[in-house]
Amino acid sequence: MASIYNVATLVLPLFCATAIIIWWTRRENPRTPSRFDLGALSSGLWATILPAGIFFWGPLALLGSLATDEWRRDWRREWQPRSLVCATIFASLLLAAGLPSPTPTGAEEWGEPLFSENPDSPLWPGSEQHLWALSSPELAVVTVTTTRLPGAVAPLGTAQVSAELVQLLGADEARLHQAIQRMSELTILRSIFNPDDFDLVPIPSEGHHRYFSSARGIDVDLVAVRQHVTYDALIPGSEVLEVLTVYRADWGGVVTTLTVVRPAVNSGEVWAEDIVLDWLNSINS
């Protein structure tokens, strides 16, 4: 079923735009498809394959259609069908991003997830989050989230774009609320930490990390973001928890996000290699 949804993220926008063009050519005042129509369909195809997807390349292509006086006159003459085609592609992209995302997969060593729903997740785009509480190899709360990046199909560059959008929009606070609350319950913060009142502070880092294990046949460079959880009600600016998030992109615009929440003073290293390698080994096997 997941593969059907992945294909739909590409087919749905093109199908909708093609249907509009065919309808317009068969109405009472027929009109043959213009170069703009064909260009919109072809750009919709390659824009979803290129890094960042059609939400980045689509507006650039649209601006390009206004580059010359002749093309601007064409827009004034055919603004109705062109606007309808653009609006249809945009609306179908929003719809495609709302399709169900694949079920998150954890490492076999983690057992069954503690939670398989995240009440703080937005209704759009389509996403699903599972949460595990670990005591080995270190105390940590781990979440695996699958999300559909709107307007993207190919994995190339999708993880980086997703990470930057999350940071730009501040979407991590809602997504991590459940994990931070569970982590506070497992530590001495249980009685004093309010998981409804915290801030995520970025930790300067390389922005990626290579996870390597010759024994497991793993050698992958993942987009990685590090953050501190601060709680001013305890001590202003106090760093109480540490958060590591890695991003992995697949076809269909699906971005899988693994987040590890640990005490600020933890027994592991900053990249949580044991946890991430266990996860990579399970999803690759």
Beta strands, then each sheet from edge to edge (+ up, - down):
strand 1: 127-134
strand 2: 140-148
strand 3: 199-203
strand 4: 208-213
strand 5: 218-230
strand 6: 239-250
strand 7: 254-263
sheet 1: 1+ 2- 7+ 6- 5+ 3-
sheet 2: 1+ 2- 7+ 6- 5+ 4-
end
